[in-house]
């Protein structure tokens, strides 16, 4: 079956990408330990590869584990990125807000997916929080369509939790 062959091939390529990302992190942490933004971007790339890998994982338990690891790596990425962007923002430089907002948004998407795998409300609440933070980042740049998209995701998250008033507010 061609689909099966492509899935196996895709999985191998993603696993290779994961190896390269982990090696890049190892080297970057040694050579640029205070390059918080760059390290955050690398960690987020690792999380993206893991999220993509979860899409070809057939076993639901393995898929959940891969997504959980990706969530953890996104958290690390965002800690580093926020640390750097906060220092720039204090000086009036908002150039990092777009990338930060996109990373926060993708983190929210991943948490929303984890909620779909586990039905654990904690994951959905964390997704809502991530979308709210993404909206704040986009708001700083007056990217209103992205802000609206984030609040739509917040509303969907509250709706899935049965919190209709909060959903309607967003």
C-alpha positions as CSV (number, residue, x, y, z in Angstrom):
1,X,0.0,0.0,0.0
2,X,1.5,3.4,-1.1
3,X,0.0,5.2,1.9
4,X,1.6,2.9,4.3
5,X,5.0,3.2,2.6
6,X,4.8,7.0,2.7
7,X,3.8,6.9,6.4
8,X,6.8,4.7,7.2
9,X,9.1,6.9,5.2
10,X,7.7,10.0,6.8
11,X,8.2,8.6,10.2
12,X,11.9,7.8,9.4
13,X,12.5,11.3,8.1
14,X,10.9,12.9,11.2
15,X,12.9,10.7,13.5
16,X,16.1,11.8,11.7
17,X,14.9,15.5,12.0
18,X,14.5,14.9,15.8
19,X,18.0,13.5,16.0
20,X,19.4,16.6,14.2
21,X,17.3,19.0,16.4
22,X,18.6,17.3,19.6
23,X,22.2,17.6,18.4
24,X,21.6,21.2,17.5
25,X,20.3,21.9,21.0
26,X,23.3,20.2,22.6
27,X,25.7,22.2,20.5
28,X,23.9,25.5,20.9
29,X,23.6,25.1,24.7
30,X,27.4,24.7,24.8
31,X,28.3,27.5,22.4
32,X,25.6,30.0,23.0
33,X,24.2,29.4,26.5
34,X,22.7,32.9,26.8
35,X,21.2,33.0,23.3
36,X,17.8,32.5,24.8
37,X,15.8,33.4,21.7
38,X,17.8,31.1,19.4
39,X,17.6,28.3,21.9
40,X,13.9,28.8,22.2
41,X,13.5,28.6,18.5
42,X,15.4,25.4,18.3
43,X,13.4,23.8,21.2
44,X,10.2,24.9,19.4
45,X,11.4,23.3,16.2
46,X,12.0,20.0,18.1
47,X,8.5,20.2,19.5
48,X,7.1,20.8,16.0
49,X,8.9,17.7,14.7
50,X,7.5,15.7,17.6
51,X,4.0,17.0,17.0
52,X,4.3,16.0,13.3
53,X,5.6,12.6,14.3
54,X,2.6,12.1,16.5
55,X,0.4,12.4,13.4
56,X,1.9,9.3,11.9
57,X,2.0,7.3,15.1
58,X,-0.5,4.5,15.0
59,X,-0.5,3.4,18.6
60,X,-2.6,5.8,20.7
61,X,-0.5,5.5,23.8
62,X,2.7,6.2,21.9
63,X,0.9,9.2,20.2
64,X,-0.1,10.6,23.6
65,X,3.5,10.2,24.9
66,X,5.0,11.9,21.8
67,X,2.5,14.8,22.2
68,X,3.2,15.1,25.9
69,X,6.9,15.3,25.2
70,X,6.3,17.9,22.5
71,X,4.2,20.0,25.0
72,X,7.1,19.8,27.4
73,X,9.6,21.0,24.8
74,X,7.2,23.9,23.7
75,X,7.1,25.0,27.4
76,X,10.9,25.1,27.5
77,X,11.0,27.0,24.2
78,X,8.5,29.5,25.4
79,X,10.3,30.1,28.7
80,X,13.5,30.9,26.8
81,X,11.7,33.0,24.2
82,X,9.7,35.0,26.7
83,X,12.9,35.7,28.7
84,X,14.5,37.3,25.7
85,X,11.4,39.1,24.3
86,X,10.7,40.6,27.7
87,X,14.1,42.3,27.8
88,X,13.6,43.6,24.3
89,X,10.1,44.8,25.0
90,X,11.4,46.8,28.0
91,X,13.5,48.8,25.5
92,X,10.5,49.3,23.2
93,X,11.5,46.6,20.6
94,X,8.4,44.6,19.7
95,X,10.0,42.8,16.8
96,X,9.8,39.4,18.6
97,X,6.1,39.6,19.3
98,X,5.0,38.0,16.0
99,X,7.2,34.9,16.3
100,X,6.4,34.6,20.0
101,X,2.7,34.8,19.3
102,X,2.9,32.2,16.6
103,X,4.8,29.9,19.0
104,X,2.3,30.5,21.7
105,X,-0.5,29.8,19.2
106,X,1.1,26.5,18.1
107,X,1.6,25.5,21.7
108,X,-2.1,26.1,22.3
109,X,-3.0,24.0,19.2
110,X,-0.8,21.1,20.6
111,X,-2.4,21.3,24.0
112,X,-5.9,21.3,22.4
113,X,-4.8,18.2,20.5
114,X,-3.6,16.6,23.8
115,X,-7.0,17.4,25.3
116,X,-8.6,15.6,22.4
117,X,-6.4,12.5,23.1
118,X,-6.9,12.5,26.9
119,X,-10.2,14.4,27.7
120,X,-8.2,16.0,30.5
121,X,-9.6,19.4,31.2
122,X,-6.3,20.7,32.4
123,X,-4.9,20.5,28.9
124,X,-7.8,22.4,27.5
125,X,-7.4,25.1,30.2
126,X,-3.7,25.4,29.4
127,X,-4.6,25.7,25.7
128,X,-7.0,28.5,26.5
129,X,-4.2,30.3,28.4
130,X,-1.7,29.8,25.5
131,X,-4.2,31.3,23.1
132,X,-4.8,34.3,25.4
133,X,-1.0,34.9,25.6
134,X,-0.7,34.6,21.8
135,X,-3.5,37.2,21.5
136,X,-1.6,39.5,23.8
137,X,1.5,39.1,21.7
138,X,-0.3,39.8,18.5
139,X,-2.2,42.7,20.1
140,X,1.1,44.5,20.7
141,X,1.6,44.6,16.9
142,X,-2.0,45.5,16.1
143,X,-2.4,42.1,14.3
144,X,-6.1,42.1,14.8
145,X,-7.0,39.2,12.6
146,X,-4.5,37.0,14.6
147,X,-6.0,38.4,17.8
148,X,-9.5,37.4,16.6
149,X,-8.3,34.0,15.6
150,X,-6.9,33.4,19.1
151,X,-10.1,34.5,20.8
152,X,-12.0,32.2,18.5
153,X,-9.8,29.4,19.8
154,X,-10.4,30.5,23.4
155,X,-14.2,30.5,22.8
156,X,-14.0,27.0,21.3
157,X,-11.9,25.8,24.3
158,X,-14.5,27.1,26.8
159,X,-17.3,25.6,24.7
160,X,-15.6,22.2,24.8
161,X,-15.5,22.5,28.6
162,X,-19.2,23.4,28.7
163,X,-18.5,26.9,29.9
164,X,-20.9,28.6,27.6
165,X,-20.8,32.1,29.1
166,X,-17.1,32.3,28.9
167,X,-17.2,31.0,25.3
168,X,-19.8,33.6,24.3
169,X,-17.6,36.4,25.9
170,X,-14.7,35.4,23.7
